[in-house]
Amino acid sequence: MKIVKLNRKNNVIKAVVKSYSDLVFLQYIIEKGDELTAYSRRKVTVGRSQEIKTIRIGIAVEKIELMESSLDIGGKITYSSDEKVPLHKYHTLSIRKGMGFILQKNRLLNFQVRLLKQAVETSPKVFICVYEEGYALFYVMLNYRIKKKMELKKDVSGKRFSNESRKAFFVKLSAMLQEEYKKGYNAFIVAGKALDNEDLRKTYLKSLNIVYETVSYADTGLKELLSRDSINEALGNARLSIQSQLMSEYLTGISKNDKRYCYGNKEILEHLDEKKPLQALLSKEYILDNKEIVEKLDNFGCEIVLFDENDDSLNQLNAFGGILVKFASI
């Protein structure tokens, strides 16, 4: 997410959505009663006919719903850049990737500010390699912009590789990939022909957590990946891994009767009188329906981790009521 303006004193946020994950963050920041302003399409009466125009509309937020490609915010119109659009009529603003917005909140909580900053700071860093026999292109995606980093070429005589030259190419390619892998990317994608991918995975890169995709040619491989939304899927899998690791830690602590790990609203509130909360795992449903406890945790400076990827770890969290908290030792 790109933050254009963040005014804590007046509770105003002006930002641009850069990815679907930004929409996930926003559903915990935009609340009923806030005022949201963005560009939208709406029918406007012109004489005896109606036209669909793009206009700037502000609404008083009443309903928030995360869809497959947008965050739909419904409410009554409080502002319109076109005088032909009547105020107080109901309208839905669909916030999507690439859209800017202005949000006027009644109250901006500390954890909501941290979510905004997290959305900026954790702009995914993705490595992409697309290759074919004798040729490979390397890209890096940072701040949602993809740039070519380098390429690998190997001269080939004739139409096909000999076994020796093919092996030499894959040795060199795997060495370069291993070196890049050490740099800690959020997602690491290697794309080539299916048989070549299998050879790379089994023979050269067997211990690395790499997402393999099938493409026909190196030159057109990146375009193929973008058309399939492979990058967002790989990032989603990375988030699933983080959720799973955290849940494993908490379940281990609970199974060992470690008093630092706590669940249940009553028990959590009792612990808050004695200990400082360090971290809280929260499900979407919990954070939306239990604002009082969330605000208490927020006031203590507790790190709030949202579980928004559907997997076993989210199901496990929901089995504990949607919240697990780790406290400092007394």
Secondary structure, 3 states (H helix, E strand, C coil): CEEEEEECCCCEEEEECCCHHHHHHHCCCCCCCCEEEEEEEEEEEECCEEEEEEEEEEEEEEEEEECCCCEEEEEEEEEECCCCCCCCCEEEEEECCCCEEEEECCCCCHHHHHHHHHHHHCCCCEEEEEEECCEEEEEEEECCEEEEEEEEECCCCCCCCCHHHHHHHHHHHHHHHHHHHCCCCCEEEEEECHHHHHHHHHHHCCCCCCEEEECCCHHHHHHHHHHHCHHHHHHHHHHHHHHHHHHHHHHHHHHCCCCCEEECHHHHHHHHCCCCEEEEEEEHHHHHHCHHHHHHHHHCCCEEEEECCCCHHHHHHHHCCCEEEEECCC
